Amino acid sequence: MADRQPGFSRRLGIERIRAEDGHSELRLAIGPDHLNDLGIVHGGVLMALADEAIGMAAFTAVPPGTVVVTAELHVHFLMPARQGALVARGRIWRAGRRLVTGEAVIELHDAHRPPEVVARATGTWATVTPAVPLPSSE
């Protein structure tokens, strides 16, 4: 899994723990670069983590050779996170021929308190088969 991780997720520091059978688990150790001016994890970081968690789970729920791309993503921010690690778990609700829907729950794991839910996300991913060429990066 790690050898196929895209540059953006790798640059954020997202660690892929597992992805199988419509489920995924990711981890992100919170660092200074993840914080906004208020000293809390930036909402864009949480959205990227949710997107990656559901997307990885979706990838395991479609036939080999099929890729998935985000069609829509809704994130509910429930509490701020400042330190510790974020653990995102993705789960697929339904994988159809053209659309995959699922959810992610992001928890804050901090040595000083029990895990707490920081954000919840739901979304839809569109399937793309090799017969539909993706735009080149040129």
C-alpha positions in Angstrom: 0.0 0.0 0.0 2.7 2.5 0.9 4.4 2.3 -2.5 1.2 3.5 -4.2 0.5 6.4 -1.8 0.1 9.7 -3.6 2.4 12.6 -2.9 -0.2 14.8 -1.3 -1.2 12.2 1.4 2.5 11.4 1.9 3.4 15.1 2.3 0.6 15.5 4.9 2.1 12.6 6.8 -0.9 10.2 6.5 0.1 6.7 7.3 -2.0 3.9 5.8 -2.6 1.2 8.5 -4.9 -1.1 6.6 -7.4 -1.2 3.7 -9.5 -4.3 3.0 -13.0 -5.5 2.5 -14.6 -2.1 2.3 -12.8 -0.8 5.4 -9.7 1.3 6.0 -7.7 2.8 8.8 -5.3 5.7 8.6 -3.2 7.6 11.1 -1.8 11.1 11.2 0.5 12.3 13.9 -0.4 16.0 14.5 2.5 18.3 13.9 3.0 22.1 13.7 2.4 22.1 9.9 -1.1 20.7 10.4 -2.3 23.6 12.6 -4.1 26.8 11.6 -3.5 30.3 13.2 -5.7 29.2 16.2 -3.4 26.4 17.0 -5.9 23.6 16.0 -5.8 21.1 13.2 -6.8 22.9 10.0 -10.1 21.8 8.5 -8.5 21.1 5.2 -6.3 18.5 6.9 -9.3 16.8 8.4 -11.1 16.8 5.0 -8.1 15.3 3.3 -7.8 12.6 6.0 -11.6 11.8 5.6 -11.3 11.8 1.8 -8.3 9.4 1.9 -10.0 7.1 4.5 -13.2 6.7 2.4 -11.4 6.6 -0.9 -9.1 3.8 0.3 -12.0 1.8 1.6 -13.8 2.4 -1.7 -10.8 1.1 -3.7 -11.1 -2.2 -1.9 -14.8 -2.6 -2.7 -14.5 -2.3 -6.5 -13.3 -4.8 -9.1 -9.6 -5.0 -9.9 -8.6 -2.4 -12.5 -11.2 0.1 -11.4 -10.3 3.3 -9.8 -12.4 5.6 -7.7 -12.5 9.4 -7.6 -14.3 11.7 -5.1 -17.6 12.9 -6.4 -18.8 14.6 -3.2 -17.7 14.8 0.4 -19.5 16.2 3.5 -17.5 16.7 6.7 -18.9 17.6 10.1 -16.3 19.1 12.4 -17.2 18.2 16.0 -14.3 19.3 18.1 -10.9 20.9 17.8 -7.7 18.8 17.9 -4.3 20.3 18.9 -1.9 17.4 19.7 -1.7 13.7 19.6 -2.7 11.5 16.6 -5.7 11.4 14.4 -7.1 8.0 13.5 -9.5 7.8 10.5 -11.6 4.7 9.8 -13.4 4.5 6.5 -16.3 2.2 5.8 -18.2 1.6 2.6 -22.0 1.4 2.8 -22.7 0.5 -0.8 -20.5 -0.2 -3.9 -22.4 -0.1 -7.1 -21.3 -0.2 -10.7 -20.8 3.5 -11.0 -21.0 5.0 -7.5 -19.6 4.0 -4.1 -20.9 5.6 -0.9 -19.3 5.5 2.5 -18.3 7.2 5.7 -15.3 8.1 7.8 -14.9 8.7 11.5 -11.8 10.6 12.7 -10.8 10.2 16.3 -8.2 12.1 18.3 -5.9 9.8 20.3 -4.0 11.7 23.0 -2.1 10.1 25.8 -3.8 12.4 28.3 -7.4 11.4 27.6 -9.6 8.7 26.0 -10.2 8.8 22.2 -12.7 11.4 21.1 -14.5 11.9 17.7 -13.2 15.0 16.0 -15.0 14.7 12.7 -17.5 12.5 10.7 -17.7 12.5 7.0 -19.9 10.9 4.3 -19.3 10.9 0.6 -19.7 9.4 -2.8 -17.0 8.2 -5.1 -17.4 7.6 -8.9 -15.9 4.5 -10.4 -13.6 4.9 -13.4 -12.6 1.8 -15.5 -9.5 1.7 -17.6 -11.7 2.1 -20.7 -12.2 5.7 -19.6 -8.8 7.4 -19.9 -7.8 9.7 -17.1 -6.3 13.1 -18.0 -2.6 13.0 -18.4 -0.4 15.1 -16.1 1.5 16.7 -19.0 
